[in-house]
Amino acid sequence: MGHVNLAEAKAHLSELVARAEAGEPIQISRRGRPVAQLTSLMPPRKPIDVAALRALTDTMPTSTADNVVRAMRDEARY
């Protein structure tokens, strides 16, 4: 957990918000006493593993309906 005093929090608010958004709680203190805590409202998002997603979708069967929709989409592009 990060600790900053109020004056530093005022000067670097954007940076502190970015750190909190990344999952690091920030404790703000006034005259050495903790008075507030800055945390993210949502947990940090996990990056997508593109290789794992591609491997999963490659094993999925393609249905006839998918092929019809793809053909219609591709015809509309030309």
PDB file as gemmi writes it, atoms N, CA and C in Angstrom:
CRYST1    1.000    1.000    1.000  90.00  90.00  90.00 P 1                      
ATOM      1  N   MET A   1       0.853  -1.176   0.000  1.00  0.00           N  
ATOM      2  CA  MET A   1       0.000   0.000   0.000  1.00  0.00           C  
ATOM      3  C   MET A   1       0.893   1.231   0.000  1.00  0.00           C  
ATOM      4  N   GLY A   2       0.559   2.188  -0.847  1.00  0.00           N  
ATOM      5  CA  GLY A   2       1.306   3.427  -0.899  1.00  0.00           C  
ATOM      6  C   GLY A   2       0.807   4.415   0.139  1.00  0.00           C  
ATOM      7  N   HIS A   3       1.713   5.179   0.696  1.00  0.00           N  
ATOM      8  CA  HIS A   3       1.378   6.215   1.679  1.00  0.00           C  
ATOM      9  C   HIS A   3       1.861   7.554   1.149  1.00  0.00           C  
ATOM     10  N   VAL A   4       0.977   8.541   1.108  1.00  0.00           N  
ATOM     11  CA  VAL A   4       1.353   9.888   0.688  1.00  0.00           C  
ATOM     12  C   VAL A   4       0.680  10.896   1.604  1.00  0.00           C  
ATOM     13  N   ASN A   5       1.321  12.064   1.736  1.00  0.00           N  
ATOM     14  CA  ASN A   5       0.667  13.103   2.525  1.00  0.00           C  
ATOM     15  C   ASN A   5      -0.277  13.895   1.615  1.00  0.00           C  
ATOM     16  N   LEU A   6      -1.116  14.687   2.219  1.00  0.00           N  
ATOM     17  CA  LEU A   6      -2.168  15.390   1.491  1.00  0.00           C  
ATOM     18  C   LEU A   6      -1.605  16.337   0.434  1.00  0.00           C  
ATOM     19  N   ALA A   7      -0.551  17.054   0.751  1.00  0.00           N  
ATOM     20  CA  ALA A   7       0.031  17.992  -0.220  1.00  0.00           C  
ATOM     21  C   ALA A   7       0.552  17.246  -1.442  1.00  0.00           C  
ATOM     22  N   GLU A   8       1.196  16.103  -1.223  1.00  0.00           N  
ATOM     23  CA  GLU A   8       1.706  15.302  -2.332  1.00  0.00           C  
ATOM     24  C   GLU A   8       0.541  14.727  -3.152  1.00  0.00           C  
ATOM     25  N   ALA A   9      -0.524  14.329  -2.481  1.00  0.00           N  
ATOM     26  CA  ALA A   9      -1.695  13.796  -3.175  1.00  0.00           C  
ATOM     27  C   ALA A   9      -2.310  14.857  -4.081  1.00  0.00           C  
ATOM     28  N   LYS A  10      -2.365  16.105  -3.605  1.00  0.00           N  
ATOM     29  CA  LYS A  10      -2.903  17.180  -4.430  1.00  0.00           C  
ATOM     30  C   LYS A  10      -2.042  17.409  -5.666  1.00  0.00           C  
ATOM     31  N   ALA A  11      -0.732  17.338  -5.477  1.00  0.00           N  
ATOM     32  CA  ALA A  11       0.189  17.624  -6.571  1.00  0.00           C  
ATOM     33  C   ALA A  11       0.241  16.496  -7.604  1.00  0.00           C  
ATOM     34  N   HIS A  12      -0.021  15.269  -7.179  1.00  0.00           N  
ATOM     35  CA  HIS A  12       0.143  14.115  -8.072  1.00  0.00           C  
ATOM     36  C   HIS A  12      -1.128  13.272  -8.158  1.00  0.00           C  
ATOM     37  N   LEU A  13      -2.276  13.910  -8.152  1.00  0.00           N  
ATOM     38  CA  LEU A  13      -3.539  13.176  -8.120  1.00  0.00           C  
ATOM     39  C   LEU A  13      -3.703  12.240  -9.311  1.00  0.00           C  
ATOM     40  N   SER A  14      -3.399  12.680 -10.518  1.00  0.00           N  
ATOM     41  CA  SER A  14      -3.572  11.835 -11.704  1.00  0.00           C  
ATOM     42  C   SER A  14      -2.729  10.571 -11.598  1.00  0.00           C  
ATOM     43  N   GLU A  15      -1.498  10.710 -11.163  1.00  0.00           N  
ATOM     44  CA  GLU A  15      -0.611   9.553 -11.000  1.00  0.00           C  
ATOM     45  C   GLU A  15      -1.152   8.604  -9.936  1.00  0.00           C  
ATOM     46  N   LEU A  16      -1.645   9.153  -8.828  1.00  0.00           N  
ATOM     47  CA  LEU A  16      -2.185   8.321  -7.753  1.00  0.00           C  
ATOM     48  C   LEU A  16      -3.442   7.579  -8.198  1.00  0.00           C  
ATOM     49  N   VAL A  17      -4.276   8.231  -8.980  1.00  0.00           N  
ATOM     50  CA  VAL A  17      -5.477   7.574  -9.495  1.00  0.00           C  
ATOM     51  C   VAL A  17      -5.091   6.421 -10.425  1.00  0.00           C  
ATOM     52  N   ALA A  18      -4.087   6.630 -11.256  1.00  0.00           N  
ATOM     53  CA  ALA A  18      -3.635   5.565 -12.157  1.00  0.00           C  
ATOM     54  C   ALA A  18      -3.100   4.377 -11.355  1.00  0.00           C  
ATOM     55  N   ARG A  19      -2.355   4.654 -10.296  1.00  0.00           N  
ATOM     56  CA  ARG A  19      -1.833   3.568  -9.447  1.00  0.00           C  
ATOM     57  C   ARG A  19      -2.971   2.827  -8.758  1.00  0.00           C  
ATOM     58  N   ALA A  20      -3.965   3.565  -8.275  1.00  0.00           N  
ATOM     59  CA  ALA A  20      -5.113   2.933  -7.621  1.00  0.00           C  
ATOM     60  C   ALA A  20      -5.899   2.102  -8.632  1.00  0.00           C  
ATOM     61  N   GLU A  21      -6.047   2.618  -9.829  1.00  0.00           N  
ATOM     62  CA  GLU A  21      -6.768   1.902 -10.880  1.00  0.00           C  
ATOM     63  C   GLU A  21      -6.063   0.595 -11.230  1.00  0.00           C  
ATOM     64  N   ALA A  22      -4.737   0.588 -11.120  1.00  0.00           N  
ATOM     65  CA  ALA A  22      -3.957  -0.621 -11.401  1.00  0.00           C  
ATOM     66  C   ALA A  22      -4.029  -1.626 -10.258  1.00  0.00           C  
ATOM     67  N   GLY A  23      -4.684  -1.255  -9.155  1.00  0.00           N  
ATOM     68  CA  GLY A  23      -4.871  -2.198  -8.058  1.00  0.00           C  
ATOM     69  C   GLY A  23      -4.126  -1.873  -6.782  1.00  0.00           C  
ATOM     70  N   GLU A  24      -3.353  -0.815  -6.763  1.00  0.00           N  
ATOM     71  CA  GLU A  24      -2.585  -0.455  -5.568  1.00  0.00           C  
ATOM     72  C   GLU A  24      -3.397   0.523  -4.707  1.00  0.00           C  
ATOM     73  N   PRO A  25      -3.764   0.142  -3.488  1.00  0.00           N  
ATOM     74  CA  PRO A  25      -4.455   1.108  -2.627  1.00  0.00           C  
ATOM     75  C   PRO A  25      -3.478   2.188  -2.155  1.00  0.00           C  
ATOM     76  N   ILE A  26      -3.942   3.422  -2.121  1.00  0.00           N  
ATOM     77  CA  ILE A  26      -3.120   4.564  -1.721  1.00  0.00           C  
ATOM     78  C   ILE A  26      -3.734   5.170  -0.459  1.00  0.00           C  
ATOM     79  N   GLN A  27      -2.943   5.264   0.595  1.00  0.00           N  
ATOM     80  CA  GLN A  27      -3.418   5.861   1.839  1.00  0.00           C  
ATOM     81  C   GLN A  27      -2.930   7.311   1.906  1.00  0.00           C  
ATOM     82  N   ILE A  28      -3.863   8.225   2.157  1.00  0.00           N  
ATOM     83  CA  ILE A  28      -3.543   9.654   2.221  1.00  0.00           C  
ATOM     84  C   ILE A  28      -3.604  10.076   3.680  1.00  0.00           C  
ATOM     85  N   SER A  29      -2.554  10.782   4.110  1.00  0.00           N  
ATOM     86  CA  SER A  29      -2.512  11.200   5.509  1.00  0.00           C  
ATOM     87  C   SER A  29      -2.342  12.710   5.618  1.00  0.00           C  
ATOM     88  N   ARG A  30      -2.844  13.241   6.723  1.00  0.00           N  
ATOM     89  CA  ARG A  30      -2.709  14.658   7.038  1.00  0.00           C  
ATOM     90  C   ARG A  30      -1.999  14.735   8.388  1.00  0.00           C  
ATOM     91  N   ARG A  31      -0.892  15.423   8.403  1.00  0.00           N  
ATOM     92  CA  ARG A  31      -0.065  15.560   9.609  1.00  0.00           C  
ATOM     93  C   ARG A  31       0.294  14.201  10.211  1.00  0.00           C  
ATOM     94  N   GLY A  32       0.594  13.247   9.318  1.00  0.00           N  
ATOM     95  CA  GLY A  32       1.021  11.935   9.775  1.00  0.00           C  
ATOM     96  C   GLY A  32      -0.092  10.970  10.142  1.00  0.00           C  
ATOM     97  N   ARG A  33      -1.333  11.428  10.111  1.00  0.00           N  
ATOM     98  CA  ARG A  33      -2.471  10.562  10.453  1.00  0.00           C  
ATOM     99  C   ARG A  33      -3.227  10.181   9.186  1.00  0.00           C  
ATOM    100  N   PRO A  34      -3.507   8.897   8.972  1.00  0.00           N  
ATOM    101  CA  PRO A  34      -4.276   8.491   7.791  1.00  0.00           C  
ATOM    102  C   PRO A  34      -5.695   9.060   7.852  1.00  0.00           C  
ATOM    103  N   VAL A  35      -6.115   9.693   6.761  1.00  0.00           N  
ATOM    104  CA  VAL A  35      -7.447  10.295   6.727  1.00  0.00           C  
ATOM    105  C   VAL A  35      -8.303   9.769   5.573  1.00  0.00           C  
ATOM    106  N   ALA A  36      -7.675   9.176   4.562  1.00  0.00           N  
ATOM    107  CA  ALA A  36      -8.436   8.686   3.412  1.00  0.00           C  
ATOM    108  C   ALA A  36      -7.657   7.585   2.721  1.00  0.00           C  
ATOM    109  N   GLN A  37      -8.394   6.801   1.942  1.00  0.00           N  
ATOM    110  CA  GLN A  37      -7.751   5.757   1.158  1.00  0.00           C  
ATOM    111  C   GLN A  37      -8.312   5.795  -0.254  1.00  0.00           C  
ATOM    112  N   LEU A  38      -7.430   5.749  -1.224  1.00  0.00           N  
ATOM    113  CA  LEU A  38      -7.803   5.779  -2.635  1.00  0.00           C  
ATOM    114  C   LEU A  38      -7.654   4.367  -3.182  1.00  0.00           C  
ATOM    115  N   THR A  39      -8.771   3.783  -3.635  1.00  0.00           N  
ATOM    116  CA  THR A  39      -8.754   2.426  -4.189  1.00  0.00           C  
ATOM    117  C   THR A  39      -9.557   2.400  -5.481  1.00  0.00           C  
ATOM    118  N   SER A  40      -9.354   1.359  -6.240  1.00  0.00           N  
ATOM    119  CA  SER A  40     -10.095   1.184  -7.484  1.00  0.00           C  
ATOM    120  C   SER A  40     -11.488   0.659  -7.182  1.00  0.00           C  
ATOM    121  N   LEU A  41     -12.464   1.074  -7.979  1.00  0.00           N  
ATOM    122  CA  LEU A  41     -13.819   0.564  -7.819  1.00  0.00           C  
ATOM    123  C   LEU A  41     -13.960  -0.831  -8.416  1.00  0.00           C  
ATOM    124  N   MET A  42     -13.136  -1.139  -9.408  1.00  0.00           N  
ATOM    125  CA  MET A  42     -13.189  -2.447 -10.051  1.00  0.00           C  
ATOM    126  C   MET A  42     -11.816  -3.093  -9.955  1.00  0.00           C  
ATOM    127  N   PRO A  43     -11.775  -4.419  -9.889  1.00  0.00           N  
ATOM    128  CA  PRO A  43     -10.473  -5.082  -9.890  1.00  0.00           C  
ATOM    129  C   PRO A  43      -9.770  -4.848 -11.221  1.00  0.00           C  
ATOM    130  N   PRO A  44      -8.440  -4.864 -11.241  1.00  0.00           N  
ATOM    131  CA  PRO A  44      -7.732  -4.641 -12.504  1.00  0.00           C  
ATOM    132  C   PRO A  44      -8.072  -5.727 -13.522  1.00  0.00           C  
ATOM    133  N   ARG A  45      -8.173  -5.341 -14.771  1.00  0.00           N  
ATOM    134  CA  ARG A  45      -8.512  -6.288 -15.824  1.00  0.00           C  
ATOM    135  C   ARG A  45      -7.294  -7.120 -16.187  1.00  0.00           C  
ATOM    136  N   LYS A  46      -7.540  -8.388 -16.427  1.00  0.00           N  
ATOM    137  CA  LYS A  46      -6.461  -9.279 -16.841  1.00  0.00           C  
ATOM    138  C   LYS A  46      -6.304  -9.169 -18.356  1.00  0.00           C  
ATOM    139  N   PRO A  47      -5.062  -9.173 -18.825  1.00  0.00           N  
ATOM    140  CA  PRO A  47      -4.866  -9.110 -20.271  1.00  0.00           C  
ATOM    141  C   PRO A  47      -5.355 -10.403 -20.933  1.00  0.00           C  
ATOM    142  N   ILE A  48      -5.808 -10.281 -22.165  1.00  0.00           N  
ATOM    143  CA  ILE A  48      -6.309 -11.430 -22.909  1.00  0.00           C  
ATOM    144  C   ILE A  48      -5.130 -12.189 -23.503  1.00  0.00           C  
ATOM    145  N   ASP A  49      -5.118 -13.498 -23.301  1.00  0.00           N  
ATOM    146  CA  ASP A  49      -4.102 -14.359 -23.895  1.00  0.00           C  
ATOM    147  C   ASP A  49      -4.595 -14.732 -25.290  1.00  0.00           C  
ATOM    148  N   VAL A  50      -4.110 -14.016 -26.292  1.00  0.00           N  
ATOM    149  CA  VAL A  50      -4.596 -14.175 -27.650  1.00  0.00           C  
ATOM    150  C   VAL A  50      -4.322 -15.583 -28.173  1.00  0.00           C  
ATOM    151  N   ALA A  51      -3.166 -16.134 -27.854  1.00  0.00           N  
ATOM    152  CA  ALA A  51      -2.828 -17.469 -28.335  1.00  0.00           C  
ATOM    153  C   ALA A  51      -3.789 -18.512 -27.760  1.00  0.00           C  
ATOM    154  N   ALA A  52      -4.124 -18.403 -26.477  1.00  0.00           N  
ATOM    155  CA  ALA A  52      -5.056 -19.348 -25.858  1.00  0.00           C  
ATOM    156  C   ALA A  52      -6.456 -19.185 -26.444  1.00  0.00           C  
ATOM    157  N   LEU A  53      -6.875 -17.950 -26.700  1.00  0.00           N  
ATOM    158  CA  LEU A  53      -8.185 -17.704 -27.300  1.00  0.00           C  
ATOM    159  C   LEU A  53      -8.257 -18.278 -28.707  1.00  0.00           C  
ATOM    160  N   ARG A  54      -7.203 -18.077 -29.493  1.00  0.00           N  
ATOM    161  CA  ARG A  54      -7.170 -18.613 -30.853  1.00  0.00           C  
ATOM    162  C   ARG A  54      -7.189 -20.141 -30.833  1.00  0.00           C  
ATOM    163  N   ALA A  55      -6.429 -20.751 -29.911  1.00  0.00           N  
ATOM    164  CA  ALA A  55      -6.414 -22.208 -29.801  1.00  0.00           C  
ATOM    165  C   ALA A  55      -7.800 -22.730 -29.444  1.00  0.00           C  
ATOM    166  N   LEU A  56      -8.506 -22.029 -28.580  1.00  0.00           N  
ATOM    167  CA  LEU A  56      -9.853 -22.441 -28.198  1.00  0.00           C  
ATOM    168  C   LEU A  56     -10.828 -22.324 -29.365  1.00  0.00           C  
ATOM    169  N   THR A  57     -10.795 -21.215 -30.073  1.00  0.00           N  
ATOM    170  CA  THR A  57     -11.747 -21.012 -31.166  1.00  0.00           C  
ATOM    171  C   THR A  57     -11.432 -21.905 -32.363  1.00  0.00           C  
ATOM    172  N   ASP A  58     -10.174 -22.287 -32.533  1.00  0.00           N  
ATOM    173  CA  ASP A  58      -9.830 -23.191 -33.636  1.00  0.00           C  
ATOM    174  C   ASP A  58     -10.423 -24.576 -33.425  1.00  0.00           C  
ATOM    175  N   THR A  59     -10.658 -24.968 -32.178  1.00  0.00           N  
ATOM    176  CA  THR A  59     -11.220 -26.288 -31.900  1.00  0.00           C  
ATOM    177  C   THR A  59     -12.739 -26.300 -31.977  1.00  0.00           C  
ATOM    178  N   MET A  60     -13.359 -25.139 -32.067  1.00  0.00           N  
ATOM    179  CA  MET A  60     -14.820 -25.065 -32.106  1.00  0.00           C  
ATOM    180  C   MET A  60     -15.317 -25.399 -33.509  1.00  0.00           C  
ATOM    181  N   PRO A  61     -16.362 -26.219 -33.589  1.00  0.00           N  
ATOM    182  CA  PRO A  61     -16.886 -26.549 -34.917  1.00  0.00           C  
ATOM    183  C   PRO A  61     -17.603 -25.348 -35.522  1.00  0.00           C  
ATOM    184  N   THR A  62     -17.516 -25.240 -36.852  1.00  0.00           N  
ATOM    185  CA  THR A  62     -18.239 -24.170 -37.529  1.00  0.00           C  
ATOM    186  C   THR A  62     -19.563 -24.740 -38.009  1.00  0.00           C  
ATOM    187  N   SER A  63     -20.607 -24.017 -37.767  1.00  0.00           N  
ATOM    188  CA  SER A  63     -21.930 -24.493 -38.159  1.00  0.00           C  
ATOM    189  C   SER A  63     -22.285 -23.953 -39.531  1.00  0.00           C  
ATOM    190  N   THR A  64     -23.288 -24.546 -40.121  1.00  0.00           N  
ATOM    191  CA  THR A  64     -23.765 -24.104 -41.439  1.00  0.00           C  
ATOM    192  C   THR A  64     -24.313 -22.686 -41.353  1.00  0.00           C  
ATOM    193  N   ALA A  65     -24.973 -22.364 -40.251  1.00  0.00           N  
ATOM    194  CA  ALA A  65     -25.522 -21.022 -40.085  1.00  0.00           C  
ATOM    195  C   ALA A  65     -24.400 -19.982 -40.091  1.00  0.00           C  
ATOM    196  N   ASP A  66     -23.282 -20.309 -39.447  1.00  0.00           N  
ATOM    197  CA  ASP A  66     -22.150 -19.379 -39.446  1.00  0.00           C  
ATOM    198  C   ASP A  66     -21.642 -19.144 -40.864  1.00  0.00           C  
ATOM    199  N   ASN A  67     -21.575 -20.212 -41.641  1.00  0.00           N  
ATOM    200  CA  ASN A  67     -21.077 -20.080 -43.012  1.00  0.00           C  
ATOM    201  C   ASN A  67     -22.017 -19.240 -43.867  1.00  0.00           C  
ATOM    202  N   VAL A  68     -23.319 -19.376 -43.666  1.00  0.00           N  
ATOM    203  CA  VAL A  68     -24.298 -18.585 -44.411  1.00  0.00           C  
ATOM    204  C   VAL A  68     -24.160 -17.118 -44.061  1.00  0.00           C  
ATOM    205  N   VAL A  69     -24.044 -16.831 -42.787  1.00  0.00           N  
ATOM    206  CA  VAL A  69     -23.906 -15.436 -42.353  1.00  0.00           C  
ATOM    207  C   VAL A  69     -22.607 -14.848 -42.875  1.00  0.00           C  
ATOM    208  N   ARG A  70     -21.530 -15.607 -42.829  1.00  0.00           N  
ATOM    209  CA  ARG A  70     -20.251 -15.113 -43.355  1.00  0.00           C  
ATOM    210  C   ARG A  70     -20.348 -14.837 -44.851  1.00  0.00           C  
ATOM    211  N   ALA A  71     -20.995 -15.730 -45.580  1.00  0.00           N  
ATOM    212  CA  ALA A  71     -21.136 -15.542 -47.030  1.00  0.00           C  
ATOM    213  C   ALA A  71     -21.940 -14.282 -47.322  1.00  0.00           C  
ATOM    214  N   MET A  72     -23.027 -14.066 -46.602  1.00  0.00           N  
ATOM    215  CA  MET A  72     -23.837 -12.866 -46.797  1.00  0.00           C  
ATOM    216  C   MET A  72     -23.029 -11.615 -46.474  1.00  0.00           C  
ATOM    217  N   ARG A  73     -22.255 -11.672 -45.396  1.00  0.00           N  
ATOM    218  CA  ARG A  73     -21.438 -10.526 -45.008  1.00  0.00           C  
ATOM    219  C   ARG A  73     -20.397 -10.234 -46.076  1.00  0.00           C  
ATOM    220  N   ASP A  74     -19.723 -11.285 -46.564  1.00  0.00           N  
ATOM    221  CA  ASP A  74     -18.674 -11.095 -47.557  1.00  0.00           C  
ATOM    222  C   ASP A  74     -19.241 -10.587 -48.883  1.00  0.00           C  
ATOM    223  N   GLU A  75     -20.438 -11.032 -49.270  1.00  0.00           N  
ATOM    224  CA  GLU A  75     -21.061 -10.555 -50.504  1.00  0.00           C  
ATOM    225  C   GLU A  75     -21.403  -9.075 -50.389  1.00  0.00           C  
ATOM    226  N   ALA A  76     -21.783  -8.627 -49.222  1.00  0.00           N  
ATOM    227  CA  ALA A  76     -22.155  -7.229 -49.036  1.00  0.00           C  
ATOM    228  C   ALA A  76     -20.944  -6.313 -49.111  1.00  0.00           C  
ATOM    229  N   ARG A  77     -19.764  -6.850 -48.902  1.00  0.00           N  
ATOM    230  CA  ARG A  77     -18.551  -6.024 -48.939  1.00  0.00           C  
ATOM    231  C   ARG A  77     -18.131  -5.686 -50.367  1.00  0.00           C  
ATOM    232  N   TYR A  78     -18.573  -6.444 -51.333  1.00  0.00           N  
ATOM    233  CA  TYR A  78     -18.122  -6.224 -52.702  1.00  0.00           C  
ATOM    234  C   TYR A  78     -19.085  -5.479 -53.512  1.00  0.00           C  
TER     235      TYR A  78                                                      
END                                                                             
